[in-house]
Structure formats: structure tokens, C-alpha cells
Amino acid sequence: MNDNATHLKPGTSALFILAKKAGPEKIVEELKRFDGKLLQTTLFHQDVTRLRAALDKALKEKH
């Protein structure tokens, strides 16, 4: 994901999707209509665990 950060520019937005059941082909097809740049990566199990923990922490801090 750090490599993907180099593509982000000020004033733009990004959407990160963590999908378990939907295959990448289905997700890519659904996102095509937004005409954006699609960056795709696969995470190792331990990275998914760390990402979920970070997202949970951010949600708790926000509320």
C-alpha cells in the first residue's frame, strides 16, 4: 500500500477496498464506471490483521 501512496496527489481522493468474498474481477468491473486509476494489490494475512486493527482504532478515536 505504501507504493500506492505515491499516486495520491493533494486535492484528490482514494478508495481502499478490503474484499474477502468478492473476486477482484467483479470489483474492477463495478469500479470502471468511475473512470479513475485502479491500483490493485494483495495483502498477506498479517497485513490484513494490521489493517483491520488500524481501521478499528481510527473508528474508535473518531467516535
C-alpha positions in Angstrom: 0.0 0.0 0.0 2.9 2.4 0.5 3.7 2.1 -3.2 0.2 3.1 -4.0 0.6 6.3 -1.9 2.9 7.7 -4.5 0.0 8.0 -6.8 -2.1 10.2 -4.5 -1.9 13.9 -5.0 -3.3 16.8 -2.9 -6.9 17.6 -3.7 -7.7 14.1 -4.9 -9.3 11.2 -3.1 -8.7 7.4 -2.8 -10.9 4.4 -2.0 -9.4 1.4 -0.4 -11.4 -1.8 -0.6 -10.7 -4.8 1.6 -12.6 -7.6 0.0 -12.8 -11.2 1.2 -15.6 -12.8 -0.7 -15.9 -10.8 -3.9 -13.3 -11.6 -6.6 -11.1 -8.8 -8.0 -12.7 -9.2 -11.4 -16.1 -8.3 -10.0 -14.8 -5.3 -8.1 -12.9 -4.0 -11.1 -15.9 -4.3 -13.3 -18.1 -2.3 -10.8 -15.5 0.5 -10.4 -14.9 1.0 -14.2 -17.8 3.4 -14.4 -16.0 6.0 -12.2 -13.1 6.4 -14.7 -10.4 6.5 -12.2 -7.0 5.0 -11.8 -7.2 1.5 -10.4 -4.3 0.2 -8.3 -4.5 -3.4 -7.1 -2.5 -5.3 -4.5 -2.8 -8.5 -2.5 -2.2 -8.4 1.3 -0.7 -11.2 3.4 -2.8 -12.4 6.3 -0.7 -10.5 8.8 -1.1 -7.3 6.8 -4.9 -7.7 6.7 -4.9 -8.1 10.5 -2.8 -5.0 11.0 -5.0 -3.0 8.6 -8.2 -4.1 10.4 -6.7 -3.1 13.7 -5.7 0.3 12.4 -9.2 0.9 11.0 -10.8 -0.2 14.2 -8.6 2.1 16.2 -9.4 5.1 13.9 -13.1 4.4 14.2 -12.9 4.3 18.0 -10.9 7.5 18.1 -13.4 9.3 15.8 -16.4 8.4 18.0 
